[in-house]
Amino acid sequence: MNMKRRMIIISFFVLISAITIAIVFIFSQKQHPVELDQEYYSDEVEAVDIDKSEYEKLITDRKSFVLMVDNPGCTTTEKMRRMLENLELNFKYYRIMWQDARETNLKDYIKYFPSIVIIKKGRVVSYLRADSDEDTKYYNNGPDLKDWLEAHVKF
């Protein structure tokens, strides 16, 4: 009887330990807003056009920044550019043309343009999907886009 009781107690503590570890793991996986490198915080919204080689240098240098993948002349791209300019979030972001983006690691993430990509220390951590019903509201409504950015970037 003593041995059986000991096994029950040990099993109970193992179970409690496993539950505690699972809870800690789940909460540690919660995505926290990315803190951009200091140079990307500014007094106004600023867009800087870059090409493939400039993008790859930012990735190699492990920078944390916001990137817009776009195609000038596309009406959705132009609408998103206007929304970004009017968000009342002061930051510098990069714009890369779709033609250049699809020759980089972005091709593994971005299938359609435009898209906003959050990069943390040289790694893609989040992005908008132009072909996703779930992300449609961010393409159509400035306040929703602002909410998305604030959820993913520390301002």
N, C-alpha and C positions, 0 to 999 in steps of 0.2 A: 504494500500500500504506500509506503514511504517513497519508493522509487517511482510509482505512478504519479504521485503528487508532485514530485520534483520535475518530471517530464512535462506536466501541465504548466507549471510555473515557468520553466525554461521556454516552452513553446509560446506562452503568453508574451514574454519579454522579446522573443525573436519577432513575433508578429508586430508588436508595438514599435520595435526598432525599424522594421521594414516599412511600416506606414509612415513613420517620421521621415525616413530617408526619401520616400516617394514624394511626400509633401514638400520637402526642401528642394528636391529636384524640379518639381513642377513650378514652384514659385521662382526659382532661379532662371528658368527658361523664358519667363515673361519678358517680352521685348520692351526695353527702355528706350526713350528718345535718344537719338545720336547727338552727341555734342560735336558740332563742326569744329574744324581747326579754326583758330582765332581769326585768321585772315579772311574768313568768309562771313563774318559778322560786320555789318556796315550801317551807315546812316540812311541808306535807301536800298531799294531793290536794284540789283545790278546783274545784268546778263552778260556773260563773256563767251564768245564763240570759240570753240576749240576744234582741233582735228584729231585724227586717230593717234598720231604720235604724242601730242600733248596729253591726251587722255591716258595713254599707256604710261607716260611719265608720272602722272598723278597716282596711278595705281601702284607703280613701282615704289614711289615715295611714301606709300601707305597713308595718303591723305583721306580726310573725312569731309565730304562735300555733297552738294545736291547737283544732280545733272538732269537736264532735259534732253531727251532724244526726240528730234523733230525733223520736219521736212518743210522748209519754207515754201509757201504757196498753198499748203494744205489748209483748208478752212478750220479744221479742228486744232491744228497747230497754232494758227493765228489766234483763235479764241483762247486757248490755254495760255499763250504768251500774255495776252491782255489781262487774263485773270491773275496771273502771277504778279504782274506789274501793279495791280490794285489790291493786293492782299493785306497791306499794312504790316507786313513782316519784312524787316530790314535785313537782307542777306544777299550775298553774292552767290550766284549759281552759274554753272556752265551749261552751254548748249552744244550738242554735237549732232551733226546731220546723220540721218538714218543710214546713208550710204557708208559713212565712216564707222558708225556704231556696229554694223553687222560684220565688220572685219575685226572685231575685238571680242573679248569675253562676254560682252553684252548680248551677243547672239544667242547665248545659252539661256537668257532670261527674257529679253524683249523680242517679241515676234511681230508686233505691229507698233506703229507710231501714231501719235506722240505718246511719250511716257515720261514720268518723273521717276528718277532713280535715286535712292539714298545709299551712299557709299560710306562705309565706316572702316577706316584704316586700310583702305585699298580693296575692300570686299563689298560686294553688293549685299545689302541687308534687307532692302525692301524696294518695291517698285509698283507703279500703276500699270495695269494690264488693259490696253485699249480694247481688247476683245472680250473683256469680262463684264457680265451684267452687273456684278457686285461693285465694280469700279466705275460704272457709268456716271453715277452722281458726281464724282470728282471732276469729270470732264465737262459737266453742264452747269455747275453751280460753284461760284467763287467761295462762299462760306464753307461748303463741304470740302473743297480743295484745301482751304486754310486749316480746317479741322484735321484733315489727313496729315498735312505737313506738321502741324503742332503735335500730333500723336507720334510722329516718327523722328522729329528733329527738335532738339532743345533750343528754344529761342529765349 
